[in-house]
Amino acid sequence: MTSQPTQQIPVIVLAGFLGAGKTTLLNHLLRSARGTRIGVMVNDFGDIGIDAMTVAGQVGSTVSLGNGCLCCAVDASELDEYLEVLTRPEARLDVIVIEASGLAEPQELVRMLLASENRRIVYGGLVEVVDAAEFAATRERHPETDRHLAVADLVVVNKADGVAPEELRAVRETVTALAPRGAVVEAAYGRIDPELLFDRVVPEGEIAGQMSIEDILYGSEVDEHAHPHAAYDTLSLSTPVPLHPRRLMAFLDSRPEGLYRIKGFVDFGAADPANRYSVHAVGRFLRFRPEPWPAGEERLTQLVLIGSGIDAAALRKELAGCELDGPDDTPDEHSMWGVLRYVPQPDEEPREDTP
């Protein structure tokens, strides 16, 4: 019998050139953490401002941010060492964010994460932040911008409130063309909903969506109503009908632009009656993990799809087409091969699928 897998911690790479708003976005995530324990890896603590705490950055240091989050100052050569520290069970972290500035090229950080032998992590996506007002000038100063956008899983067009609607539309069109594999969202003051990046933990006794004590006491220097979270779309699916492995893989291989995350559990029915498969997809990264069905639990496929500008009706129709259609619609003995390609083996590195 397959043993229950250890819960893996998503590791998100946050990239963007100086002034784009990476640290502002990072501070927003930390202020919004509430019950979510976030580990942060940066070059320098100096701009990470939680409450009134200021820490002089020193490589090799780790500090508690007072809200359950941890922050460490590292260089690229120490990435694996600090991932080991942050993923220890006693740290009880829910997500890790690496600010790429000054550490390494974002592509190199992604490669390092995908090649990591740390089995307690899973790739959580490359988030590229761009300044809407300075986008053209940034591309001119940093031609590598186009290369970074080409591999981004999510692009945050920040400072969207600082440009005219026509200019913002032009920037978004250019970014979308340069980032064919990524979802694109607009934001002001780095305010993106944490749920776009990771599953927020709701503290015990708190109702999801209600204002927390931290919100009331500390709030934000930005007016919530004047600068709302960047918008995104969510589609949920729950069905008792098993899915056909080949048709689901065809759907995943052709998933549309703007679909940033897929998470949940899949029932493949007779193709593997002993296990359900957790699925984790971010950008073009895909992973399945089999685990035994919990005793007494109803066998359902339960998926959540998150993106920007996605066609929910079309996606729902495509997923419905993956359901088995009666007794004659039986997967053959090789039908699971496509799925098993994305189940990491103990001696294999995680893989990234291709568009």
Buried (B, 14 or more C-beta within 10 A) or exposed (E): EEEEEEEBBBBBBBBBBEBBBBBBBBBBBBBBBBBBBBBBBBBBBEBBBBEEEEBEBEEEEBBEBEBBBBBBBBBBEBBBEBBBBBBEEEBEBBBBBBBBBEBBBBBBBBEBBEEBEBEBBBBBBBBBBBBBBBBEEBBEEEEEBEEBBBBBBBBBBBBBBEBEEEBBEBBBEBBBEBBEBBBBBBBBBBBBBBBBBBBBBBEEEBEEEEEBEBBEEEEBEBEEEEBEBBEBBBBEBEBEBBBBBBBBBBBBEEBEBBBBBBBBBBBBBEBBEEBBBBBBBBBBBBBBBBBEBEEEEEBBBBBBBBBBBBBEEEBBEBBEBBBBEEEEEEBEEEBBEBBEEBBBEEEEEBBBBEE
